[in-house]
Amino acid sequence: MSIACLALLVGTALATLPSGFTVTPLARGTIGHLDATHSGFEVERERGSADIAMATVTFAPGGSAGWHHHPGVVLVAVQTGTVTHYDQRCHKQVYQAGVESSNRTGLVRNNGSVEAVVQATFLVPTNTHETGLRIDDLQPEDCSAE
């Protein structure tokens, strides 16, 4: 029991929490069984019910989302500014306004000198709590990005 508690405390201590980062929920709803097709594009959840949640994510200059992942699919579009995504191997990808990306585990930060705004759409299992849309991860040992 004490080993499990120690592991939990160490894991919590090594997680990189967000800073200079705010999320404003816009809307949320239950889709139920998800099976949509249009113009050759198909989205389907094989089992269970799905929710959709939309949010505006704002990064102050130097702001970071911390290392994290999501419980489902996330589609993002950079509205203003520039953000940099670091993957688990510390490879970085820069996204500027007008660029979209899909769900990727890692860290997103604003390395610029102006605020960056991102619009995010989450497709997650029904009843995923709002705080569960972002799940903290430990910082990879071989990556100094925070």
Secondary structure, 3 states (H helix, E strand, C coil): CHHHHHHHHHHHHHECCCEEEEEEEEEEEEEECCEEEECCEEEECCCCCEEEEEEEEEEEEEEECCCEECCCEEEEEEEECEEEEECCCCCEEEEECCCEEECCCEEEECCCCCCEEEEEEEEEECCCCHHHHCEECECCCCCCCC
